[in-house]
């Protein structure tokens, strides 16, 4: 969770400390739903709901905090840490928000050869060590490395 230096709103996570806050978020990003889920809780506690400012990319979300238009930007730890590194006198990480999720590549069911090709490439990246090297380069937890798999949805 990215905030202005000093965490002036005293955020402690995606919790009711965000009630009444202006949150910059990427349009369609997974964390957007977590902020939206706070709205009923804030209302039930008689607190103002968080407002969302939707942007097309990380840079615009970060700029919203730097310009004082937003109070926070909830994103993955890598994005937050890099923003703090680039602006250490203006930004800080209020808290590391971790949620268990996997990223996938959607492939039409009627394209089995394409699916096999994508899977082969993902396995090569995994087995070659390139995926582990990228986790290290971006200072991400190596425990997040998983062998590629196939998930089918009916």
Helices and strands as residue ranges (DSSP letters): E 2-4, G 16-18, E 22-26, H 30-36, H 38-44, E 51-55, H 58-66, E 72-73, H 77-86, E 91-93, H 112-128, H 130-137, G 142-144
